[in-house]
Amino acid sequence: MQVRVMTARPSALLDDVDTALLALAPIRRRILAALTEPASAAGLSEKLGLPRQNIGHHLRALEAAGLIQLAEERRRRGFTERLFVAAQSYVFDPAMMQPPPDPDAVEAQDRHAADHLISTASTIVRDVARMRQDAAAEGSRLLTLTVEADVTFAAPADFDAFTEEVSAAVASLARKYSASSGRRYRLTAAAYPATPKVAPARN
């Protein structure tokens, strides 16, 4: 018996604490990292230098948690060899460690508040990771847009002026592209202090 060979998913969202903890166990992290290409317990045993039975135990736990999936089954010398594959990367939902959001508090947030930016960024991580996961399962591509730029403000007042100009530009575009029907997109504009660039080490 042989099933269709499956390749690694681009990414997988971990939004359950127990599943996340299972994935973070050192030996299971090694197994997940090795399963970006389909492999069996025997193959992983040889690659990781661990007993096959030990590998098999962890594979069963990872499969039950949905962290890996069956990629292929092969008949070999009277037994069936099962090959598994993991995602290329795992995204942890930031909301796992946060209390449920208060809609009224979010509405009242100052647009300059760092907490509001963190909350918004967490939502983007969760939603995009989940949609990309669903798109990959359907064999389709998730269309997104990312615009990045560095700006430098000579004075604090320049930041305020920039904020007003960006807000006005986004509002104008939102009014222009406001069809009564179609695919709805969420646009988020954010600004935060850039981290210093690290100079490359000299030999």
Kinemage of the C-alpha trace (Angstrom):
@kinemage 1
@onewidth
@group {chain A} dominant
@subgroup {mainchain}
@vectorlist {calphas} color= white
{ca met a 1} P 0.000 0.000 0.000
{ca gln a 2} L 1.195 3.509 -0.792
{ca val a 3} L -0.395 6.894 -0.175
{ca arg a 4} L 0.251 10.173 -1.962
{ca val a 5} L 3.538 11.707 -0.928
{ca met a 6} L 2.956 14.947 0.966
{ca thr a 7} L 5.481 17.742 1.343
{ca ala a 8} L 5.961 19.990 4.343
{ca arg a 9} L 3.358 22.674 4.998
{ca pro a 10} L 4.777 26.219 4.835
{ca ser a 11} L 3.785 26.918 8.439
{ca ala a 12} L 1.466 25.763 11.183
{ca leu a 13} L -0.228 27.840 13.879
{ca leu a 14} L 0.068 26.640 17.476
{ca asp a 15} L -2.818 28.158 19.422
{ca asp a 16} L -3.155 25.582 22.205
{ca val a 17} L -0.872 25.675 25.255
{ca asp a 18} L -0.631 21.890 25.680
{ca thr a 19} L 0.254 21.399 22.014
{ca ala a 20} L 2.817 24.193 22.167
{ca leu a 21} L 4.465 22.658 25.231
{ca leu a 22} L 4.574 19.288 23.509
{ca ala a 23} L 6.309 20.832 20.503
{ca leu a 24} L 8.844 22.635 22.715
{ca ala a 25} L 10.223 19.467 24.333
{ca pro a 26} L 13.895 19.312 23.203
{ca ile a 27} L 13.783 15.889 21.568
{ca arg a 28} L 10.505 16.669 19.814
{ca arg a 29} L 11.899 19.946 18.525
{ca arg a 30} L 14.752 17.955 16.972
{ca ile a 31} L 12.279 15.550 15.385
{ca leu a 32} L 10.136 18.372 13.998
{ca ala a 33} L 13.212 20.090 12.567
{ca ala a 34} L 14.238 16.833 10.871
{ca leu a 35} L 10.785 16.263 9.373
{ca thr a 36} L 10.758 19.118 6.864
{ca glu a 37} L 11.241 16.214 4.460
{ca pro a 38} L 9.271 12.949 4.847
{ca ala a 39} L 11.035 10.413 7.060
{ca ser a 40} L 10.244 7.250 9.008
{ca ala a 41} L 11.100 6.271 12.573
{ca ala a 42} L 14.001 4.207 11.250
{ca gly a 43} L 15.321 7.089 9.160
{ca leu a 44} L 15.038 9.526 12.055
{ca ser a 45} L 16.725 7.041 14.376
{ca glu a 46} L 19.745 6.919 12.099
{ca lys a 47} L 19.780 10.676 11.512
{ca leu a 48} L 19.359 11.728 15.146
{ca gly a 49} L 21.268 8.882 16.771
{ca leu a 50} L 18.329 7.854 18.981
{ca pro a 51} L 16.659 4.455 19.537
{ca arg a 52} L 13.967 3.666 16.992
{ca gln a 53} L 11.417 2.762 19.689
{ca asn a 54} L 12.014 6.096 21.397
{ca ile a 55} L 11.506 7.923 18.103
{ca gly a 56} L 8.326 5.936 17.445
{ca his a 57} L 6.883 6.977 20.814
{ca his a 58} L 7.431 10.655 20.062
{ca leu a 59} L 6.078 10.324 16.517
{ca arg a 60} L 2.818 8.913 17.871
{ca ala a 61} L 2.485 11.811 20.314
{ca leu a 62} L 3.261 14.388 17.619
{ca glu a 63} L 0.811 12.806 15.187
{ca ala a 64} L -1.956 12.705 17.804
{ca ala a 65} L -1.392 16.410 18.493
{ca gly a 66} L -1.580 17.263 14.791
{ca leu a 67} L 2.013 18.532 14.715
{ca ile a 68} L 3.028 16.075 11.999
{ca gln a 69} L 1.053 14.258 9.345
{ca leu a 70} L 1.371 11.039 7.415
{ca ala a 71} L 3.225 11.645 4.160
{ca glu a 72} L 3.562 8.147 2.751
{ca glu a 73} L 3.180 4.446 3.568
{ca arg a 74} L 5.429 1.787 2.038
{ca arg a 75} L 5.312 -1.989 2.189
{ca arg a 76} L 8.726 -3.315 3.223
{ca arg a 77} L 9.525 -6.976 4.006
{ca gly a 78} L 6.141 -7.793 5.430
{ca phe a 79} L 5.561 -4.565 7.366
{ca thr a 80} L 4.316 -1.082 6.569
{ca glu a 81} L 6.791 1.764 6.905
{ca arg a 82} L 5.142 5.088 7.719
{ca leu a 83} L 6.800 8.351 6.742
{ca phe a 84} L 5.811 11.612 8.412
{ca val a 85} L 6.303 15.259 7.554
{ca ala a 86} L 6.123 18.410 9.676
{ca ala a 87} L 5.597 22.058 8.818
{ca gln a 88} L 8.577 24.123 7.690
{ca ser a 89} L 7.942 26.488 10.601
{ca tyr a 90} L 5.627 26.814 13.588
{ca val a 91} L 3.980 30.069 14.641
{ca phe a 92} L 2.974 30.471 18.277
{ca asp a 93} L -0.226 32.414 18.845
{ca pro a 94} L 0.734 35.297 21.174
{ca ala a 95} L -2.798 35.242 22.606
{ca met a 96} L -2.054 31.955 24.402
{ca met a 97} L -0.308 33.886 27.166
{ca gln a 98} L -2.642 36.874 27.203
{ca pro a 99} L -6.012 37.436 28.927
{ca pro a 100} L -9.072 37.748 26.658
{ca pro a 101} L -9.177 41.229 25.096
{ca asp a 102} L -11.614 43.827 26.395
{ca pro a 103} L -13.252 45.440 23.303
{ca asp a 104} L -14.027 48.630 25.223
{ca ala a 105} L -10.413 48.936 26.385
{ca val a 106} L -9.159 48.460 22.840
{ca glu a 107} L -11.466 51.153 21.528
{ca ala a 108} L -10.273 53.527 24.220
{ca gln a 109} L -6.569 52.867 23.541
{ca asp a 110} L -4.395 55.811 22.563
{ca arg a 111} L -3.179 55.188 19.022
{ca his a 112} L 0.347 55.892 20.267
{ca ala a 113} L 0.181 53.261 23.029
{ca ala a 114} L 2.696 50.418 22.708
{ca asp a 115} L 0.209 47.976 24.274
{ca his a 116} L -2.233 48.633 21.461
{ca leu a 117} L 0.460 48.009 18.836
{ca ile a 118} L 1.480 44.741 20.518
{ca ser a 119} L -2.148 43.603 20.659
{ca thr a 120} L -2.678 44.483 16.991
{ca ala a 121} L 0.542 42.748 15.930
{ca ser a 122} L -0.491 39.635 17.868
{ca thr a 123} L -3.797 39.559 16.019
{ca ile a 124} L -1.987 39.838 12.673
{ca val a 125} L 0.326 36.946 13.558
{ca arg a 126} L -2.578 34.722 14.557
{ca asp a 127} L -4.919 35.586 11.688
{ca val a 128} L -2.345 35.450 8.880
{ca ala a 129} L -0.822 32.207 10.161
{ca arg a 130} L -4.250 30.590 10.357
{ca met a 131} L -5.292 31.812 6.884
{ca arg a 132} L -1.994 30.693 5.361
{ca gln a 133} L -2.464 27.284 6.930
{ca asp a 134} L -5.984 27.010 5.473
{ca ala a 135} L -4.806 28.225 2.051
{ca ala a 136} L -2.013 25.634 1.990
{ca ala a 137} L -4.524 22.890 2.837
{ca glu a 138} L -6.625 23.996 -0.146
{ca gly a 139} L -3.613 24.206 -2.424
{ca ser a 140} L -4.080 27.955 -2.932
{ca arg a 141} L -1.947 31.038 -2.257
{ca leu a 142} L -2.711 33.640 0.377
{ca leu a 143} L -2.365 37.100 -1.158
{ca thr a 144} L -0.941 39.638 1.298
{ca leu a 145} L 0.867 42.979 1.176
{ca thr a 146} L 3.790 44.164 3.294
{ca val a 147} L 5.226 47.675 2.956
{ca glu a 148} L 8.291 48.611 5.014
{ca ala a 149} L 10.292 51.837 5.177
{ca asp a 150} L 12.667 53.614 7.531
{ca val a 151} L 11.981 57.255 8.342
{ca thr a 152} L 13.966 59.675 10.502
{ca phe a 153} L 12.389 62.464 12.541
{ca ala a 154} L 14.527 65.497 13.348
{ca ala a 155} L 12.137 66.651 16.084
{ca pro a 156} L 9.226 65.164 18.099
{ca ala a 157} L 6.797 67.435 16.256
{ca asp a 158} L 7.773 65.738 13.003
{ca phe a 159} L 6.485 62.430 14.338
{ca asp a 160} L 3.104 63.996 15.094
{ca ala a 161} L 2.929 65.555 11.629
{ca phe a 162} L 3.911 62.260 10.004
{ca thr a 163} L 1.211 60.463 11.996
{ca glu a 164} L -1.445 62.874 10.760
{ca glu a 165} L -0.303 62.556 7.125
{ca val a 166} L -0.220 58.747 7.212
{ca ser a 167} L -3.636 58.610 8.875
{ca ala a 168} L -5.109 60.941 6.264
{ca ala a 169} L -3.549 58.971 3.393
{ca val a 170} L -4.850 55.633 4.717
{ca ala a 171} L -8.309 57.104 5.308
{ca ser a 172} L -8.362 58.456 1.738
{ca leu a 173} L -7.371 55.089 0.273
{ca ala a 174} L -9.924 53.294 2.445
{ca arg a 175} L -12.670 55.545 1.088
{ca lys a 176} L -11.478 54.984 -2.493
{ca tyr a 177} L -11.405 51.194 -2.180
{ca ser a 178} L -14.681 50.601 -0.354
{ca ala a 179} L -16.668 48.395 -2.742
{ca ser a 180} L -20.037 47.193 -1.534
{ca ser a 181} L -18.987 43.572 -2.156
{ca gly a 182} L -15.797 41.611 -2.718
{ca arg a 183} L -12.823 40.358 -0.714
{ca arg a 184} L -12.300 42.427 2.432
{ca tyr a 185} L -8.738 43.206 3.537
{ca arg a 186} L -7.379 44.637 6.765
{ca leu a 187} L -4.726 47.368 6.457
{ca thr a 188} L -2.553 48.186 9.461
{ca ala a 189} L 0.036 50.958 9.522
{ca ala a 190} L 2.476 50.895 12.429
{ca ala a 191} L 5.601 52.772 13.419
{ca tyr a 192} L 8.064 52.030 16.219
{ca pro a 193} L 11.689 52.939 16.980
{ca ala a 194} L 14.083 51.037 14.745
{ca thr a 195} L 16.653 48.840 16.443
{ca pro a 196} L 20.283 49.819 15.898
{ca lys a 197} L 21.985 48.079 13.009
{ca val a 198} L 24.727 45.719 14.119
{ca ala a 199} L 27.946 46.159 12.186
{ca pro a 200} L 29.370 42.934 10.754
{ca ala a 201} L 32.188 41.412 12.795
{ca arg a 202} L 35.677 41.965 11.465
{ca asn a 203} L 38.048 39.035 11.115
